[in-house]
Amino acid sequence: MTNTPFQDPRASDLLSRVSNDVSLLRQDVANLFSHTARHTLPSGARDLADTARHRLANGKLYSAEQLRALRNQVNQPAAAWVGGALAIGLIAAGFYLFCKSDCCGESCDEEEVDD
């Protein structure tokens, strides 16, 4: 007689088959974890590293482009400030000369008339 808790030969046979299936399942799960650790995860890590590397390179190019555009914008306002200040200075000088010549002429005429 065999050492089984069942007296039924069919139940003993099924129990033996389930025991073998569980043993094979444990081996398959161990093989799956081993394969995943050796091949799948490193491949995924490489893909992730490549993606990060590409995004960093794209970010570097974008930053360099933005800095170049900013440098061009900084040069333009300096010329605009100088040109604007010069134009305002010329307008102010012309207004001053215009007012001085007209005011002196009118005030001189008024003073002569009042005297």
Disulfide bonds with the S-S distance in Angstrom:
none
